[in-house]
């Protein structure tokens, strides 16, 4: 992990998600990592129901242009909120920010 993070300056999932299979897929070109300089950080997302990680992940699964940045999750495992939001906000520019805006507007209406 240190090699990717410190020497290649890549944005990695949390250590527990950085499996040997994922590292192998990265080295073979099947999976990719974002450059740290390109990451569009979401530092603190509100805890709104519509920003539920399980729901957002279910919308992302199957979209190859996004999935290539995630390890293969099995069973009920899903990415952490921070990693998911940062990758999505980078790959689909400002998508998480728009989701947050939509949730704020919805809360104002309710």
Buried (B, 14 or more C-beta within 10 A) or exposed (E): EEEBBEEEEBBBBEEEBBEEEBBEBBEEEEBEBBEEEEBBEBEEBEEBEBBEBEEBBEEBEEEEEBBBBBBEEEEEEBBEBBBBBBBBBBBBEEBBBEBBEEBEEEEEEE
